[in-house]
Amino acid sequence: MTTSASKLVVFYDGSCSACIKDRRWYEKLAGRTGESVEWLDITGRDEELRRQGIDPDKALRELHVKDDQGRVHREMDAYILLMSRVPALKPLAWLIGLPVIRPALAWLYHRWVAKRLSS
């Protein structure tokens, strides 16, 4: 099985309207590729997250994606893995991975999430 066809589980905050929009945007761009992605709403699933080795608080603050090998990727690694599966998003995944861009985006993302969660 190739990486692009392997199943991913994306842990997302289903109570976050921006997160839902992002999911819909991804699914639209992914087309049939999106069929290999399972979206798991983390709302009210703290124990399930802990069983999978994911801190529920961090799951709210960082994107987490589990690959078909059971490895959990988080933050920018999760975005890069998810985006690199979609031809239209591959260039963006590459850009996110650049040494100067990656930490800057991580910083901005964490600020946005902190603001969202404090509201």
Secondary structure as GFF3:
##gff-version 3
##sequence-region A 1 119
A	DSSP	three_ten_helix	3	5	.	.	.	ID=ss1
A	DSSP	beta_strand	8	12	.	.	.	ID=ss2
A	DSSP	alpha_helix	17	30	.	.	.	ID=ss3
A	DSSP	three_ten_helix	31	36	.	.	.	ID=ss4
A	DSSP	beta_strand	37	41	.	.	.	ID=ss5
A	DSSP	alpha_helix	46	51	.	.	.	ID=ss6
A	DSSP	alpha_helix	56	61	.	.	.	ID=ss7
A	DSSP	beta_strand	64	66	.	.	.	ID=ss8
A	DSSP	beta_strand	72	74	.	.	.	ID=ss9
A	DSSP	alpha_helix	76	83	.	.	.	ID=ss10
A	DSSP	three_ten_helix	87	89	.	.	.	ID=ss11
A	DSSP	alpha_helix	90	96	.	.	.	ID=ss12
A	DSSP	alpha_helix	101	118	.	.	.	ID=ss13
###
